[in-house]
Amino acid sequence: MTENTETTESRFETGTVLYDPASDRVGEYRGKAGPYALLRPLGGGREWEARPESLRPADPGERLSAGVRAANSRSTQGPPASGVGPAAPVRDCAACADLAALRDEARARHDGSAETDADVLLRRHQLRYHAALLGLRD
């Protein structure tokens, strides 16, 4: 490992909210990809790569602004398409119950990205293990 990579890892903990001056964006630190830090917009969205040496913790105003932007984005998305919503766990399946609990915990934290991730994992699990029972297809 290079000295720069070790510095990046020890400098930022996963989940730290950082300001990226190169893109003028605020994001949550997710990890590293080669020499870059991976950041995800607050509230979810596409990750981007940033140079770790230019990042700094977001100040309260930047955090608030990014949080409001995420809330506004969620409120303008509208309801899901008809028939599409959160997957329901299959009765008596511990894996389904665990994934649904992860989704519910993320929803309670207002972490839309983690909520979506848990729902996708639940749907994949159901497709793999409960397709016939639920009438699902690949």
N, C-alpha and C positions, 0 to 999 in steps of 0.2 A: 504494500500500500504506500501511496505517496504521502508526504507530509500534509499536503493540501487536503486530501481526502480525509485523513484522520482529524484534521482541524475542523472540517465541515461537520463530521459526525459528532464530535464532542461539542461543537458550538451550538447546534440546533437539535432539539428533541423533536421526535415525530409529534405533530399536532401544534407546534409553535406557529403563531401567526406572524408572518414576515411581510415586509414591504420590499418590492423589487423595483428599484428606480429605472432599470432599463426598459421595463414595460409599463411603468407607472401603475402597477397592480398590487393588490394585497392578496396573499394566499397562505394556505396552511402547508407547512413543511411535511412532505410525505416520505422523503428518503433521498437517495442519490441515484444518479444514472451516469456512470463514468465520472467525468469531472464536474458534472452539473448537479444542482439541487433540483428536486422535483417539487413543484408547488401546485396546489389545487385551489381554485377559487372557493371562498367561504360559501357554504350552502351547496357545494357540488359543482361539477362541470369538468371541462377538459383540463388535464394537467398541462403545465408548461415547464420548460427547463430554464434555469437561471444560473448565472455565475454566483457561486456561494460567497465570494469575497465582496460582492456588492450588496448583499442582502443585509437587512437590519430588522430588529423587531418592529412591528407596526406600532405607531403611537395610538393612543385612545381614539383620536379623531379619525384616523385611517381605518381602524377596526370598526368603528361605528358606521362609517360610510360604506364599507364593504358589506357589513351585516344588513344594512338597510337596502342596499342594491340587491342582495340575495333574497331578502323578504319580498321586495317589489317584483322580482323576477318570478318567484313562486306564485304570487297573487295574480299575475297576468297570464299565467299559463292556462288557466281554465281547467274545467273538469276533464278527467281522462275520457278517451273514446268509449262509446257505449260497450258494455260487456267486458271492458278491461279495467282491472283494479288490482288491489293487492291479492296475492295468492292466499287461499285459505289452507291451513295445515290439514293433512290427512289425519283422521282420528286414530289414536293409538300408535302414532309414529313419533318416536322420540326425536329423530332428526328434524322432522317437520316442525315440531313444537319448539325445538332449540332455535331454528332459523327464524321462525315467526317471533320468538321472544327477542332475538337480536334486532329484528326489524322494528318491533314495538319500542325497544329501548332507544334506538336511533331516532325514531319519530318523537319520543318524549324529549330528547336532547335537541330537537330541531335540526338534525343533521341529515338533510335530504339525500346527500350522496351515500352515506352509510345505509340509510333506509332502502334506497334503490338497490344497493349492492346485496343486502340481505334478501330482498325480494327476488332478485335475479338468481341467487344461490338456491332459494326455496323452489323457484320454478324449475331450475335445472335438476334439482334432486327429485322433484315430482315427475319430471319427464323420464328420468332414468329408472326410478323405482316404482312409480305408481301410474305409468302411462295408461295401462289397460284399465285400471280402476277408474281413472278420471276421464277416459276417452281422449287422451292427448296423442298427438302425432309429432314426429320429429320435424 
